[in-house]
Amino acid sequence: MARPPVAGPIPFFIPLTPGPSVGRLGCVVQAPKVLVERQGPVLVVTINRPEVRNCVDGEAAALLEEAAEAFRRDPQLRSMVLTGAGGHFCSGADLKAIDTLASRPGADRSGPMGLTRITDVGKPTIAAISGYCLAGGLELALWCDFRIADTTARFGVTNRRWGVPLVDGGTQRLPRVVGLGNALYLILSGVLIDAQRAYQMGLVQELVPAGQALSRALEVAQRMAEYPQTSMRLDRLAAVWGFSLPLEQGLQLEAYLHRESLRDSAMREWLERYARGERPPPLEPPPTG
């Protein structure tokens, strides 16, 4: 079972304001390469290198790892949104600083891009995507439980042109998300696809108008944070762990995990509210077409 959360506050807070600012002495203060903001129970993690379409170097990767671990540890945080500043999600690894990714401390444990080998944080994660989501950036998006994109989003394994491999989980997660045929099409051809094609193949779960990916992801994340947590997290765990199991073993796993759900006081409370006639409206997807 996933590691239980460790009590304690998130160890850092960075306001979500991209770009450099001017300090009190008049010197330019460079904004961090990854911004982290708490919005109630939701953690928003923003890759903040818009001048290079949010490609990730060693410093940014280390900050992504810190953010993921902070999210996992803090029991007050219930969902996480990963996004990018300045109109792009992430254009992949910074090929001009490629040596800083593999050589940074902890890269073998958490992955060169920072968090892709962290196999489970135990709570829901959403990628909010606009603009480029390419190569290692696509691998970051695949690390999330699901993806919400706007119509400007573009996806592809464009590192194919330079002979750079997928070493942040792309060869493992992409087939699990879109099926082997679609995955091999993307991986081998290096084709660049638009948001509509990504939605059709199941890479993207919701498609929204330009500029609305983050706001929609926050809406979904906030709603998930309001749900009773035990059953939702164990449903998630059963689906993730059971995916690679034979059906019979998966059903046994589901039954084993949900012994805890059936003892959960929150479920009993909500069943009582249901009996009193309370019916919270379900979350609905945005219109398509």
Kinemage of the C-alpha trace (Angstrom):
@kinemage 1
@onewidth
@group {chain A} dominant
@subgroup {mainchain}
@vectorlist {calphas} color= white
{ca met a 1} P 0.000 0.000 0.000
{ca ala a 2} L 1.174 3.581 -0.599
{ca arg a 3} L 3.113 5.254 2.171
{ca pro a 4} L 0.850 7.080 4.633
{ca pro a 5} L 1.161 10.881 4.601
{ca val a 6} L 3.482 12.423 7.150
{ca ala a 7} L 1.992 15.246 9.163
{ca gly a 8} L 3.430 18.688 8.743
{ca pro a 9} L 2.990 21.841 6.668
{ca ile a 10} L 4.283 22.310 3.169
{ca pro a 11} L 7.895 23.486 3.510
{ca phe a 12} L 7.771 26.306 1.001
{ca phe a 13} L 5.407 28.772 -0.631
{ca ile a 14} L 6.075 30.747 -3.767
{ca pro a 15} L 3.488 33.177 -5.161
{ca leu a 16} L 2.293 32.317 -8.654
{ca thr a 17} L 3.837 35.285 -10.501
{ca pro a 18} L 6.048 34.385 -13.480
{ca gly a 19} L 9.082 36.334 -14.598
{ca pro a 20} L 11.731 38.390 -12.796
{ca ser a 21} L 10.920 41.043 -10.234
{ca val a 22} L 12.846 44.005 -8.813
{ca gly a 23} L 14.116 43.785 -5.248
{ca arg a 24} L 14.220 46.614 -2.696
{ca leu a 25} L 17.751 47.552 -3.680
{ca gly a 26} L 16.796 47.816 -7.350
{ca cys a 27} L 18.442 44.586 -8.458
{ca val a 28} L 16.547 42.106 -10.593
{ca val a 29} L 15.431 39.023 -8.675
{ca gln a 30} L 14.915 36.024 -10.924
{ca ala a 31} L 11.694 34.150 -10.210
{ca pro a 32} L 12.058 30.469 -9.301
{ca lys a 33} L 11.941 27.992 -12.158
{ca val a 34} L 9.040 26.191 -10.505
{ca leu a 35} L 6.289 28.060 -8.690
{ca val a 36} L 4.198 26.458 -5.959
{ca glu a 37} L 0.929 27.838 -4.626
{ca arg a 38} L -1.640 26.487 -2.214
{ca gln a 39} L -5.270 27.158 -3.102
{ca gly a 40} L -7.007 25.676 -0.109
{ca pro a 41} L -6.583 21.891 -0.353
{ca val a 42} L -5.180 22.113 -3.904
{ca leu a 43} L -1.485 22.494 -4.712
{ca val a 44} L -0.739 24.279 -7.994
{ca val a 45} L 2.733 23.537 -9.382
{ca thr a 46} L 3.807 25.703 -12.327
{ca ile a 47} L 6.908 25.193 -14.459
{ca asn a 48} L 8.152 28.761 -14.822
{ca arg a 49} L 10.634 29.047 -17.689
{ca pro a 50} L 8.415 30.702 -20.305
{ca glu a 51} L 11.439 32.125 -22.139
{ca val a 52} L 12.329 28.552 -23.195
{ca arg a 53} L 8.759 27.231 -23.393
{ca asn a 54} L 9.144 25.710 -19.943
{ca cys a 55} L 11.785 23.155 -20.815
{ca val a 56} L 13.254 21.604 -17.672
{ca asp a 57} L 16.867 21.764 -16.506
{ca gly a 58} L 18.396 20.217 -13.406
{ca glu a 59} L 17.352 23.047 -11.111
{ca ala a 60} L 13.732 22.937 -12.299
{ca ala a 61} L 13.697 19.141 -11.984
{ca ala a 62} L 14.869 19.346 -8.371
{ca leu a 63} L 12.086 21.824 -7.597
{ca leu a 64} L 9.495 19.548 -9.215
{ca glu a 65} L 10.674 16.689 -7.026
{ca glu a 66} L 10.398 18.896 -3.922
{ca ala a 67} L 6.864 19.906 -4.888
{ca ala a 68} L 5.715 16.316 -5.440
{ca glu a 69} L 7.173 15.164 -2.133
{ca ala a 70} L 5.651 18.124 -0.300
{ca phe a 71} L 2.263 17.271 -1.797
{ca arg a 72} L 2.587 13.661 -0.728
{ca arg a 73} L 3.585 14.542 2.852
{ca asp a 74} L 1.049 17.265 3.637
{ca pro a 75} L -2.275 15.779 4.832
{ca gln a 76} L -4.039 19.096 4.268
{ca leu a 77} L -3.384 18.925 0.519
{ca arg a 78} L -5.876 16.727 -1.302
{ca ser a 79} L -5.201 17.258 -5.014
{ca met a 80} L -2.489 18.729 -7.222
{ca val a 81} L -2.479 20.554 -10.561
{ca leu a 82} L 0.676 20.615 -12.696
{ca thr a 83} L 0.856 23.333 -15.356
{ca gly a 84} L 3.203 25.714 -17.165
{ca ala a 85} L 3.606 29.490 -17.278
{ca gly a 86} L 3.341 31.736 -20.298
{ca gly a 87} L 1.092 29.699 -22.588
{ca his a 88} L 3.019 26.423 -22.746
{ca phe a 89} L 2.941 23.338 -20.511
{ca cys a 90} L 6.473 22.011 -21.048
{ca ser a 91} L 8.551 21.546 -24.199
{ca gly a 92} L 10.662 18.780 -22.650
{ca ala a 93} L 14.175 18.604 -21.287
{ca asp a 94} L 16.481 21.575 -21.767
{ca leu a 95} L 18.774 20.063 -24.406
{ca lys a 96} L 21.297 22.860 -23.831
{ca ala a 97} L 21.578 21.784 -20.193
{ca ile a 98} L 20.958 18.064 -20.606
{ca asp a 99} L 23.878 17.091 -18.365
{ca thr a 100} L 22.280 18.864 -15.402
{ca leu a 101} L 19.282 16.515 -15.465
{ca ala a 102} L 20.957 13.134 -15.128
{ca ser a 103} L 23.686 14.414 -12.804
{ca arg a 104} L 21.488 16.150 -10.242
{ca pro a 105} L 21.263 14.431 -6.840
{ca gly a 106} L 18.290 12.076 -6.692
{ca ala a 107} L 17.732 11.835 -10.456
{ca asp a 108} L 18.048 8.052 -10.410
{ca arg a 109} L 15.320 7.898 -7.760
{ca ser a 110} L 12.821 10.484 -8.991
{ca gly a 111} L 13.661 10.615 -12.707
{ca pro a 112} L 15.677 13.126 -14.753
{ca met a 113} L 12.638 15.429 -15.168
{ca gly a 114} L 12.113 15.518 -11.411
{ca leu a 115} L 9.096 13.407 -10.485
{ca thr a 116} L 8.439 10.789 -13.155
{ca arg a 117} L 9.849 7.862 -11.150
{ca ile a 118} L 7.809 8.772 -8.102
{ca thr a 119} L 5.270 6.066 -8.812
{ca asp a 120} L 2.484 7.205 -6.510
{ca val a 121} L 1.815 10.234 -4.332
{ca gly a 122} L -1.413 8.643 -3.105
{ca lys a 123} L -3.679 11.539 -4.103
{ca pro a 124} L -5.177 12.833 -7.377
{ca thr a 125} L -3.014 14.795 -9.815
{ca ile a 126} L -4.130 16.698 -12.928
{ca ala a 127} L -2.089 18.165 -15.788
{ca ala a 128} L -3.501 21.480 -17.084
{ca ile a 129} L -2.093 21.830 -20.588
{ca ser a 130} L -1.848 24.614 -23.107
{ca gly a 131} L 0.680 25.094 -25.886
{ca tyr a 132} L 3.564 22.674 -26.190
{ca cys a 133} L 3.473 19.385 -24.268
{ca leu a 134} L 6.416 17.656 -25.899
{ca ala a 135} L 8.943 14.891 -25.214
{ca gly a 136} L 9.809 15.031 -21.500
{ca gly a 137} L 6.912 17.457 -21.037
{ca leu a 138} L 4.576 14.784 -22.346
{ca glu a 139} L 6.118 12.382 -19.847
{ca leu a 140} L 5.355 14.854 -17.039
{ca ala a 141} L 1.745 15.080 -18.214
{ca leu a 142} L 1.510 11.277 -18.314
{ca trp a 143} L 2.711 11.136 -14.703
{ca cys a 144} L -0.538 12.849 -13.722
{ca asp a 145} L -3.724 10.838 -13.241
{ca phe a 146} L -5.444 12.630 -16.120
{ca arg a 147} L -5.071 15.615 -18.406
{ca ile a 148} L -7.184 18.681 -19.190
{ca ala a 149} L -6.053 20.613 -22.272
{ca asp a 150} L -7.146 23.706 -24.123
{ca thr a 151} L -7.364 24.006 -27.878
{ca thr a 152} L -3.859 25.476 -28.211
{ca ala a 153} L -2.200 22.307 -26.871
{ca arg a 154} L 0.202 20.317 -29.046
{ca phe a 155} L 1.596 16.890 -28.152
{ca gly a 156} L 4.430 14.800 -29.490
{ca val a 157} L 7.580 12.773 -28.956
{ca thr a 158} L 9.517 15.390 -30.904
{ca asn a 159} L 12.804 14.379 -29.254
{ca arg a 160} L 12.788 11.576 -31.849
{ca arg a 161} L 14.512 14.009 -34.246
{ca trp a 162} L 17.568 14.385 -32.011
{ca gly a 163} L 18.008 10.760 -30.952
{ca val a 164} L 17.031 11.566 -27.365
{ca pro a 165} L 15.189 8.622 -25.717
{ca leu a 166} L 12.190 8.603 -23.435
{ca val a 167} L 13.663 7.939 -19.989
{ca asp a 168} L 10.951 9.532 -17.829
{ca gly a 169} L 8.291 6.866 -18.137
{ca gly a 170} L 6.977 7.643 -21.612
{ca thr a 171} L 7.499 4.135 -22.970
{ca gln a 172} L 5.607 2.678 -19.988
{ca arg a 173} L 2.822 5.170 -19.294
{ca leu a 174} L 1.862 6.167 -22.840
{ca pro a 175} L 0.766 2.633 -23.893
{ca arg a 176} L -1.197 2.328 -20.652
{ca val a 177} L -3.049 5.574 -21.416
{ca val a 178} L -3.684 5.436 -25.179
{ca gly a 179} L -3.052 1.786 -26.089
{ca leu a 180} L -0.028 0.231 -27.731
{ca gly a 181} L -0.849 1.192 -31.318
{ca asn a 182} L -1.384 4.884 -30.588
{ca ala a 183} L 1.644 4.928 -28.300
{ca leu a 184} L 3.960 3.405 -30.895
{ca tyr a 185} L 2.588 5.794 -33.521
{ca leu a 186} L 3.577 8.758 -31.354
{ca ile a 187} L 6.853 7.292 -30.098
{ca leu a 188} L 8.225 6.044 -33.419
{ca ser a 189} L 6.989 8.702 -35.844
{ca gly a 190} L 7.696 11.792 -33.750
{ca val a 191} L 4.461 13.256 -35.119
{ca leu a 192} L 3.075 16.471 -33.599
{ca ile a 193} L -0.655 16.212 -32.904
{ca asp a 194} L -3.190 18.833 -31.911
{ca ala a 195} L -5.474 18.850 -28.894
{ca gln a 196} L -8.468 17.431 -30.763
{ca arg a 197} L -6.473 14.405 -31.960
{ca ala a 198} L -5.109 13.904 -28.425
{ca tyr a 199} L -8.651 14.010 -27.061
{ca gln a 200} L -9.864 11.492 -29.618
{ca met a 201} L -7.144 8.979 -28.721
{ca gly a 202} L -7.727 9.332 -24.970
{ca leu a 203} L -4.514 11.159 -24.151
{ca val a 204} L -6.612 14.124 -22.987
{ca gln a 205} L -9.759 13.621 -20.902
{ca glu a 206} L -11.268 17.105 -21.201
{ca leu a 207} L -10.829 19.674 -23.967
{ca val a 208} L -11.651 23.316 -23.198
{ca pro a 209} L -11.368 26.646 -25.036
{ca ala a 210} L -8.024 28.443 -25.209
{ca gly a 211} L -6.868 29.815 -21.875
{ca gln a 212} L -9.264 27.735 -19.754
{ca ala a 213} L -7.229 24.602 -18.991
{ca leu a 214} L -5.954 25.768 -15.610
{ca ser a 215} L -9.255 27.177 -14.396
{ca arg a 216} L -11.070 23.979 -15.344
{ca ala a 217} L -8.387 21.809 -13.744
{ca leu a 218} L -8.719 23.835 -10.544
{ca glu a 219} L -12.489 23.405 -10.615
{ca val a 220} L -12.135 19.630 -10.919
{ca ala a 221} L -9.355 19.501 -8.306
{ca gln a 222} L -11.416 21.490 -5.812
{ca arg a 223} L -14.406 19.208 -6.344
{ca met a 224} L -12.273 16.099 -5.792
{ca ala a 225} L -10.937 17.678 -2.603
{ca glu a 226} L -14.508 18.009 -1.304
{ca tyr a 227} L -15.329 14.326 -1.721
{ca pro a 228} L -14.943 11.873 1.179
{ca gln a 229} L -11.299 10.971 0.776
{ca thr a 230} L -10.921 7.375 1.938
{ca ser a 231} L -13.067 5.676 -0.687
{ca met a 232} L -11.867 7.953 -3.497
{ca arg a 233} L -8.194 7.354 -2.765
{ca leu a 234} L -8.679 3.620 -2.380
{ca asp a 235} L -10.686 3.465 -5.624
{ca arg a 236} L -7.781 5.252 -7.278
{ca leu a 237} L -5.275 2.873 -5.723
{ca ala a 238} L -7.272 -0.196 -6.732
{ca ala a 239} L -7.469 1.027 -10.329
{ca val a 240} L -3.750 1.871 -10.552
{ca trp a 241} L -2.469 -1.242 -8.814
{ca gly a 242} L -5.027 -3.541 -10.393
{ca phe a 243} L -4.391 -2.426 -13.968
{ca ser a 244} L -1.592 -4.915 -14.521
{ca leu a 245} L -3.220 -7.772 -12.586
{ca pro a 246} L -5.427 -10.573 -13.888
{ca leu a 247} L -9.087 -9.755 -13.284
{ca glu a 248} L -9.507 -12.231 -10.447
{ca gln a 249} L -6.539 -10.794 -8.550
{ca gly a 250} L -7.721 -7.267 -9.245
{ca leu a 251} L -11.101 -8.035 -7.733
{ca gln a 252} L -9.410 -9.479 -4.666
{ca leu a 253} L -7.301 -6.334 -4.360
{ca glu a 254} L -10.397 -4.150 -4.618
{ca ala a 255} L -12.180 -6.090 -1.879
{ca tyr a 256} L -9.107 -6.005 0.360
{ca leu a 257} L -8.558 -2.256 0.022
{ca his a 258} L -12.178 -1.324 0.593
{ca arg a 259} L -12.406 -2.995 3.965
{ca glu a 260} L -11.086 0.380 5.117
{ca ser a 261} L -13.699 2.327 3.134
{ca leu a 262} L -16.565 0.410 4.720
{ca arg a 263} L -15.338 1.482 8.166
{ca asp a 264} L -14.992 5.134 7.159
{ca ser a 265} L -17.107 7.530 9.236
{ca ala a 266} L -17.292 9.989 6.321
{ca met a 267} L -19.145 7.442 4.206
{ca arg a 268} L -21.663 6.844 6.979
{ca glu a 269} L -22.135 10.586 7.401
{ca trp a 270} L -22.814 11.058 3.699
{ca leu a 271} L -25.228 8.128 3.593
{ca glu a 272} L -27.175 9.773 6.398
{ca arg a 273} L -27.204 13.053 4.456
{ca tyr a 274} L -28.418 11.143 1.388
{ca ala a 275} L -31.252 9.648 3.452
{ca arg a 276} L -32.223 13.205 4.476
{ca gly a 277} L -32.541 14.175 0.812
{ca glu a 278} L -29.227 15.937 0.187
{ca arg a 279} L -28.159 15.548 -3.450
{ca pro a 280} L -25.013 17.504 -4.391
{ca pro a 281} L -25.020 17.991 -8.174
{ca pro a 282} L -22.454 15.794 -9.962
{ca leu a 283} L -19.507 17.289 -11.767
{ca glu a 284} L -20.202 17.553 -15.495
{ca pro a 285} L -17.640 17.628 -18.322
{ca pro a 286} L -17.425 20.655 -20.624
{ca pro a 287} L -19.324 20.484 -23.920
{ca thr a 288} L -17.448 18.965 -26.843
{ca gly a 289} L -17.561 19.636 -30.539
